[in-house]
Amino acid sequence: MVQWAVFPWSERLYADGDEALLTHAVAAVENAYSNAAGGHSRFPGLTLFATTGGNQNYVFEWKKQLFCATDVGRLYRMTESGAVQDVTGTPISGGKRAIFSPTDDQLLIAAGGPIIALSGDKTAILSPDAPASSHVAYIDGYVIAVENDSQRFQYADPGEPTVWNPINVFSADGKADDLSALAVTPYRELLLAGEDSVEQFERLANGNQPFSRRWSTGEGVAYPYTFLADKTGTYGVNKRYEFVRFFGQISQDQSGDIGIVLEKIDDWAEAWTAEMSVKGQKFIVLQAPHATNAYGTPGVTMLLDYRNRKWSFLYGWDAAAQLPGRWPGWSTARCWGKVFVGVPGGVAAVDDKAFQAVGQMTRFLIRSAHVGKFGPSRIDDVKIQIKRGIGVYGGAEPVIGLRVNRDNLGFDQWTYEPLGLPGERNMTIHFGGQGAADTWQFEIAVSDNVAVEFVDMEIYVERLRW
């Protein structure tokens, strides 16, 4: 009996084992995410917003203005029109990732060297008595900084961010690990993290002892810039290469579906996380910028839809290797109702009308499991339901590619069909017969600079024997 059957694409990505094990979970989701309708949407691209110089750019919103710190020590203020003003007086130093913390009237920045403050037109050292620090925070009138390579954190006198008394110091000694990260949650909790523990300190009314440790966890954050305090929870990568969510003294692994990917990361230097909301979807970006990815190029970038616990991957394009490469972001911030990303050379805006990474090609790609539920079978047609009519008049018609891997013997050549110019209303594309096999794996890709809204796929299949 020949019949139309739904081919499984709605399952979550599973990358914690060899692909040969997969019978229903999706094997790859690149530059895409699973939407609420059970299909896949292409992740928006990046359009250059402003040029700042520097290879690594760290963006932050303060007082409805966008700021960008570069890896060469400059700080820039930007207007909504994209005008850039260099506000560097004293350069940012220390050689680490720039961490921002706003106070009532200053923007503080720590990058491993002296804490830098912006309160007027130019940056200056906050105080010669403040410690050199990689992390700075502000809570209830207190500026707090981690002492580099120690278990201690210091704080300025309340309301006096330039006054650092030598006795204003606490030790986070729940375990014998140096502090490497500091965060204030949206719920006004002070969290200090080391490799083996995360400790919460609460504010006390007693001015002689303004902080007291409330609890300590049994595990910590191995890579300090993966420590993220978001309103949904506190996250970080631990020593077991798990991306975990901390709540109270408990932690829960969020990375079971991509566990092997994290274990195989060969370089965690400068790994970072950030929250990013795009098209109504809530994501956490986790990037190991120097790690080797599945294509053998630098940069592993993972995207967690934390409401649905679904992962996907982001890629840019490596022009030299002519393969997917590192997604170019180094940081994210929201300002003026838009999402901005620090990229090499400047700042880009997330653009849901463009699907390139600052002029470089990106590729939408999804790959299925090895589906054997149809038994020994023949596929006489493949029908995809997808948004069409997305090309532009006067340009080349965009195309979508499909290829098949029968019985895990290797993929055939790509077959391409048009996605249509404006006015195309038909949402279906037929790819024709695909031969016979016991198991079926399909790959679908779009490289053109167009939106992709993939709904589902059906196959016209006949079982050959029982």
N, C-alpha and C positions, 0 to 999 in steps of 0.2 A: 504494500500500500504506500503510495506516494502522498505526502502531506506537508503542509507548512508547519514548522515548529520553531519556537522561540529559542534562539541561541543565547546562552547565559552570559550577560555582560553586567548585570546589576549587582553582582557580589562585590565585596570589598577587595582591595588590593591585598595580596598576601605574598610577602617576599622573605619569609623566614624559613625557606627550604628550597631545594632544587625544584625548578619548574616542572620537571617530569612528575613530581608528586601531585601537581594540581589537577583536580578534576572539575572544579567549578569556580574557585576564586580567581579573580583577574590577576594576571602575571605582571603587567606593567601599566602604569598610568603616568604619562609624562606630559608636562605643561597642560594639565587638565585636572579636573576634580569631579567626583561623583556628585551630581545634583540631586535635589530632593525628589525629582520625578523618576529616579532610578537610571538616568542616562549619564552622559559625560559632557561637561562643558569645557571649552578651551580657557585656560588661564590667561588673563589680560597681559598685554605687553607693557613695555616701558618706553616712554617718550622723553627725550632730554628736556629738562626744565631750566637748568642753569649750569654754567660752567664755573668750576672753582679751582681746578688743578688738584694734584694729589691722586694717588691710586686708590686709597681707601677713604671713603667719606662717610661721616656719621651724622645723621640728621636728628633734629629734636625740635619740638614745637614749644614755644614759651611766649605767653602773652599775645597769642594770635599772630605770632611771627615765626618764620621757619629759620632755624640756624643749622649750620653745617660746620663741623670740625674735621679737618683733614689730617692725614697721617704725616704731614710735614709741619704740623703745629699751628696752622692758621684757623681762625674762626670767622665765618661769614654770616651776615644777616641778609635775608632775602625778602622781597616784597611779593605780593600775589601776582604781580605782572612778570616776575622773573628777574627783576633788577637785583644786583648783588653788591653788598657793601662789606669790605674787609674791616672788621672791628678788632683786629689783632693789635694789642699793645705789647703785652708779654706773651710770647708764644706758648702753646701747650706742649709740654715735654713729658718724657718718661717712656715713650716708645710703645705704649699699650693702647688698647681700644679706649676711645673717649667715652667716659660715663658722665651723664648730665644729671644735675639735681637742682631744681628751682627752689629758691627761698621766697620770702615775701617780696623782696625787691632786688634779688640778684640771681644770676644764672651761674651755678658752680660747675666746674669741669675737672675731672680727675683722669689722668692717663698714666699713672705710675710715678710722676714727678710732683712738683709743687701743685697744690690746688689752685686753680685759676678761677677768677671771678669776673663776671661782666655785670656792671651796674650802671654804667654810663655809655660813652661812645667807644671805649677801648677796654680790652682785657687787662687785668693786673693780677699779681699774686695776692691771694686772699689774705694770708698772714705769714710772716716769716717763722712764726712759732707753730704753725700747723704742720702735721707730718706729711712727708712725701707719701702719696697714696694712689692706689689704682681704683678705689671706689669711694664715693662721697654720697651722703644722703642728708635729708633734712626732715625733722619730725618735731612738731610742737615747739618750735622756737629754737631747737638744738641742731647745729650742724655736726655731723658725725663722719669720721673718716677712719678707714682701716689702715693700721700701720703696715707697711710692706714687710712681708716675710716674718710675721709674728702672729701671736694669738691675741693681740691687743687691738682695741679701737679707742680712739680719743674723741672728745667732744668739746666744742667751744662753749663759753659761758652762754646761758640762755639769752637770746636776743642780741648777743654780741658776737657775731660770726668771726670777727678778727681777733678775739681774745681767747687764747688757748692756754689754759692753766696746766702746768705739768702734772697736777694731781687729778685732772679730769680724764681718767683712763679706766677702762674696764678690760677684763680678760675673759674671752670666750673659751673656757677650758673644760667644756663637757667631755671632749676628747683631746688628745695631744696632737692636734693638727693645726697648722697655721691657717689663719683666716685668709680667704682668697676672694670673697664676694660679699656684697652688702646690698640689701634691698629694703624698701619700705613698701608694704602692700597697700592696695587701695583702702584697706580697712585699718590703716594706721598701726600696723604691726611692724616692728623692727626685726629683721631677720639677718643673721650673720652665718655665712656658710664656709666650711672648709671641706677638705677632701673626704673626711670621715663623719661629719656631722653638720646639721643645720640647727641653730639655736634661735629661739624667739626670746627677745627681751621686751618687757613692757615698761611703759612710762609710769613712774611713781610721782605722787604729789610732793614728796619730800625732796626739796631742792638740794639737800646734801647728798642724796643718793638718787639721782633722777631715773636710773634704769635698774631693772632686776630681771634675772633670767627666769623665764616661765617654764620652758621645757626645752629638751634637746632630742633630736631624732637619732636613730641608730645607723643612719647612713648620710652621706654628704654629697657634694657636687664636685666631681673630678675636674671639670673644665669650667672655670669661673664665669665665662661670658655666655654659657648656656643657662645660667641662673636667671629665671624670669618670674617676676611677681605680677600676675594678672588678676583681674577680678574673678576669673574662673578658678584660680588656684595658683600655686607656686610650682615651677617646673625646673628640671635640671637633668644633666646626664651624670650618672653615678659611676663608680669605679668598675662596675660590671657591664658598662656600656649600655645601660638601660636609660631610656628617657622616662623619668618618673614624675608623678605629681605628688607633692607633699601637702598633707592637710593634718594639722596637729602633729602628733608624733608618729603618724602613719604615712607610708609612701606607697603609691600604686603604679606599677609599670604601665606606661601608655604605648610602648613600642613593640608589643609582642608580634605584631604582623610584619615588622621589619627588623626583627632582632638580629638576623645574620648580617644585614646591611651595616648595622652599627658595629657589630663585632669585627667586620672586615675593614673598617676605616683605618687606614694606615698612617694618618697624620691628623691629630686633633688640634693642632696649633691654630689659634685664633677662632675656634669654633664659637658660634653665637646663636642666640635665639631672639625672636621678636614676634609680637602680635601683629596681625594684619587682617583687616576686614575688607573684603572685596565682593561687590555685587551681592551684598546681603549675607555672604558666607563668612564665618569666623575661623581664621586660620592661625596657626603658629608655624613660623618658618624656623627650621633647624638646619644650619649649614656648617659643614666642615670644609672651608674654602680650599685647603691644600690637599685634601684626600683624593685618592684615585677613584674615579667613578667606574660604572659598568662598561663604559666605552674606552677606558684607558686614558682619559684626559683628566686634568685636575678639576676638582670641585664636586662635592656631593651636597645637594640641597633637597631637603625633605619638607613636605607640607602636610601638616596635621589639621584636618577638620575636627576640632576638639569636641564639637557637639555630637558628632556621629562616630567619633573614633575611627576615621578613615584617613589613610595616608595616600600621598601621591608624591611625584618627584618634579622638580623644576630644573630645566636646563637652558643654557644659552647656546652659543655656537662657537666652536673652536675652528677658526678660519684656516689655521695652518694644517690641522689634522683632517679638516672637512668632516668633523664629527660633532655630536653634541658635546658641549663643554660646560664650564661653570656658569650658573645663573649669576649675573654680574652684581647683584645686590650685596651691600655690606651692612645695611641698617634700614630701618623703616620708621616713618613718623606720619601722623595724620595732622593736616592743617588745612583750613579753608574748605573743609568738606572733601578733601582729596587725600590720597595716600601717596607719600613720596618715598623714594628709595635712594640711598646713597650708592652711587656707582662709580667706577673708575673715571676720573676727570670731572665729576660734578654730581648733580642731583637730577633724578628722573622722576616723572609722575607715572603712576599706574594708569594705563589708558585702555579702557574697554572697547575702544574703536580701532586700536592698533595691536598687532600680534607679532611684533618683533621686539627684541631686547636692545634698545637704543640703536636701532638701525641694523642690527644683526639678526639673521634668520633664527627663528625658533620653530620647533616641530611638535605638533600635537600627535601623540602616539598612544594607542592602547593595544594591549596584547592579551589574548584570552588564555584560559587554562587549556590543557589537553582533554577535550571533552569526548568521553566515550559512551555516554548514556544512550546514544542512538544505535550502538552496536555496529557490526559490520554494515556499512551503509554507503549509499551513493548520493551525492548532493548535485541536483540538477540546476539549482539556482540559489543565489544569495541576494536577499533584499534588505537594504539598509533604510531605515527611516531617519531622516536628518533634515535640519534646516537648510533650505536651498535659496537661490536667488541672492547670494551674498557677494557676487563679483561687482565690478564697476564698469560702466560703459566706457569703451575706448581702451580697455586693458585686456590682458590675457585672461581667459576664463579660468578661475581656480579649479583645482581638481582634488579628488580624494583617492588615496591608494589603498588597495587591499591585497594581501597575499596569504597563502595557506601553507601550513606545515602538516602534512599527513603522516600519521604514525611516528611522529618525531624523527622523520628522515631528513628534515631540512626544509626551509622555506622555498617556495617557488618565486619566480620573478613577480614584481609588482604589476598589478592591473589598475589602471587609472580611469576614473569616470568624472565628468564635469559636475561641479557644484552649482553651476548656473549663474547667469547674469541677472540683474534686477528684472523683476517681472515673472521669474520662474516660481510657480506656485506648487508644483508637484513635490512632495516631501520624500519620495522614494527613489532609490537608485538600485538598479539590478546589475549584478556582476556575472551572472551566468553560472554554468556548471563548474564544479570543482573536482570531479573525479570520484574515486572510491577509496575508503580507508576504514580502519577500526577506530582511530581517534583523530580528532580535528582540533587544530589550533589556528586561530586567525590573528592577523595584525592589521590595524587600520591606522593610517597616518595622513596628516595634512601639513604641508610646509608653506603654503601660500599665506600671505598676510591677510587672513580673513577669520571671522568668527566661526566657531564650530559648536553646534548644539546637536549632539548625537543622542538619538532617542532609543532605538533598539535595532536588533537584527533578527531576521527570520531566514531559515534555510528550507528549501524544497527538497525533502530528504525521503529516500526509500530504504528501509531495512532490507539487507540482502539475504540474511538467513537468521534463524533463531537458534 
